[in-house]
């Protein structure tokens, strides 16, 4: 957001203008600060969280899908960043800030806490979750499976 504001102040919506070297250093410093903060917070979670939340029975398949989706979206962002920057100008930084805000709300509401939970007990966590519990059912033998949501009728 700060980078979007700084660039918006200097270039406006037409994208024409010049900036001084100290101002440019300030903008680049803000970008570097964001990247390092992201690397210590959200960055590794795309790799760490899936390894903690998948039950043992589906972990390898789940991780394979997770890595594939991660690589696909990395490719999409890399290919669309410059065209989006040309079109949105400084608004692109607000777009990504909105994406992170939505992601934060989603994680807060839908991702169960896994701290101090052994991987063998993750199925129990999914069964107790306020939202995901409607998709996890017991099957003979004490296992669980993912199903369509239970009807509320």
C-alpha positions as CSV (number, residue, x, y, z in Angstrom):
1,X,0.0,0.0,0.0
2,X,2.8,2.4,0.9
3,X,4.5,1.7,-2.5
4,X,1.3,2.3,-4.3
5,X,0.8,5.6,-2.5
6,X,4.4,6.8,-3.1
7,X,4.2,6.0,-6.8
8,X,0.7,7.4,-7.1
9,X,1.8,10.7,-5.6
10,X,4.6,11.1,-8.0
11,X,3.2,9.7,-11.2
12,X,-0.6,9.9,-10.8
13,X,-3.0,8.1,-13.1
14,X,-1.3,9.1,-16.3
15,X,2.0,7.5,-15.3
16,X,4.2,10.4,-16.5
17,X,6.7,12.1,-14.2
18,X,10.1,12.0,-12.7
19,X,11.4,11.2,-9.3
20,X,14.5,12.1,-7.4
21,X,17.2,9.6,-6.5
22,X,16.4,9.7,-2.8
23,X,12.7,9.2,-3.5
24,X,13.5,6.3,-5.8
25,X,15.7,4.8,-3.0
26,X,12.8,5.2,-0.6
27,X,10.4,3.4,-3.0
28,X,12.9,0.5,-3.6
29,X,13.5,0.3,0.1
30,X,9.8,-0.1,0.8
31,X,9.6,-2.8,-1.8
32,X,12.6,-4.6,-0.3
33,X,11.0,-4.3,3.2
34,X,7.8,-5.9,1.8
35,X,9.7,-8.7,0.1
36,X,11.7,-9.5,3.3
37,X,8.5,-9.3,5.5
38,X,6.7,-11.6,3.0
39,X,9.6,-14.1,3.1
40,X,9.3,-14.3,6.9
41,X,5.5,-14.5,7.0
42,X,3.3,-15.6,4.1
43,X,6.0,-16.7,1.7
44,X,6.9,-20.1,3.2
45,X,3.3,-20.9,4.3
46,X,2.4,-22.2,0.8
47,X,4.9,-25.0,1.4
48,X,4.7,-25.5,5.1
49,X,0.9,-25.5,5.8
50,X,0.0,-28.2,3.2
51,X,2.7,-30.5,4.7
52,X,0.9,-30.2,8.1
53,X,-2.7,-30.4,7.1
54,X,-2.9,-33.4,4.8
55,X,-3.7,-36.7,6.5
56,X,-1.0,-39.3,5.9
57,X,-3.1,-41.3,3.5
58,X,-3.3,-38.5,1.0
59,X,-0.2,-36.4,1.8
60,X,1.9,-37.3,-1.3
61,X,-1.0,-36.7,-3.7
62,X,-2.0,-33.5,-1.8
63,X,1.6,-32.1,-1.8
64,X,1.9,-32.9,-5.6
65,X,-1.3,-30.9,-6.3
66,X,-0.2,-28.1,-4.0
67,X,3.2,-27.8,-5.7
68,X,1.6,-27.9,-9.2
69,X,-0.9,-25.2,-8.3
70,X,1.8,-23.1,-6.6
71,X,4.0,-23.2,-9.7
72,X,1.0,-22.5,-12.0
73,X,0.0,-19.4,-10.1
74,X,3.7,-18.2,-9.9
75,X,3.8,-18.5,-13.7
76,X,0.6,-16.6,-14.1
77,X,1.7,-13.8,-11.8
78,X,5.1,-13.5,-13.5
79,X,3.5,-13.4,-17.0
80,X,0.7,-10.9,-16.1
81,X,2.6,-8.5,-13.7
82,X,4.0,-6.2,-16.4
83,X,0.8,-5.9,-18.5
84,X,-1.1,-5.3,-15.3
85,X,1.4,-2.7,-14.2
86,X,1.0,-0.9,-17.5
87,X,-2.8,-1.0,-17.2
88,X,-3.3,-0.4,-13.4
89,X,-0.2,1.7,-12.9
90,X,0.2,2.3,-9.1
91,X,-3.1,0.6,-8.5
92,X,-1.5,-2.7,-9.0
93,X,0.0,-2.5,-5.5
94,X,-3.5,-1.9,-4.1
95,X,-4.7,-4.9,-6.1
96,X,-2.1,-7.2,-4.5
97,X,-2.8,-5.6,-1.1
98,X,-6.5,-6.5,-1.5
99,X,-5.5,-10.1,-2.5
100,X,-3.4,-10.4,0.7
101,X,-6.3,-9.1,2.8
102,X,-8.7,-11.6,1.3
103,X,-6.1,-14.3,1.9
104,X,-5.8,-13.3,5.5
105,X,-9.5,-13.5,6.1
106,X,-9.7,-16.9,4.3
107,X,-6.9,-18.3,6.4
108,X,-8.3,-16.9,9.6
109,X,-11.8,-18.4,9.0
110,X,-11.1,-21.7,7.1
111,X,-7.6,-22.9,8.0
112,X,-7.4,-24.9,11.3
113,X,-4.6,-24.4,13.8
114,X,-2.0,-27.2,13.6
115,X,0.3,-26.1,16.4
116,X,1.2,-29.1,18.6
117,X,-1.1,-31.4,16.6
118,X,0.5,-34.7,15.5
119,X,-0.1,-35.5,11.8
120,X,-1.9,-38.7,12.9
121,X,-4.7,-36.5,14.5
122,X,-5.3,-34.1,11.6
123,X,-8.4,-36.0,10.6
124,X,-9.9,-35.2,14.1
125,X,-9.1,-31.5,13.5
126,X,-10.9,-31.5,10.2
127,X,-13.9,-33.3,11.8
128,X,-14.2,-30.6,14.5
129,X,-13.7,-27.6,12.3
130,X,-16.8,-25.4,12.1
131,X,-16.9,-25.4,8.3
132,X,-14.9,-28.4,7.0
133,X,-16.6,-30.9,9.4
134,X,-19.6,-31.1,7.0
135,X,-17.3,-32.6,4.3
136,X,-15.6,-35.3,6.5
137,X,-17.6,-38.4,7.4
138,X,-16.8,-41.7,9.1
139,X,-16.5,-44.8,7.1
140,X,-16.3,-48.4,8.3
141,X,-13.0,-49.2,9.9
142,X,-12.7,-45.9,11.7
143,X,-11.4,-43.9,8.7
144,X,-12.8,-40.7,7.3
145,X,-13.5,-39.6,3.8
146,X,-14.3,-36.3,2.1
147,X,-17.8,-36.1,0.7
148,X,-20.4,-33.6,-0.6
149,X,-21.8,-31.3,2.1
150,X,-24.5,-32.8,4.3
151,X,-27.8,-31.3,3.5
152,X,-29.3,-29.1,6.2
153,X,-32.9,-30.3,5.5
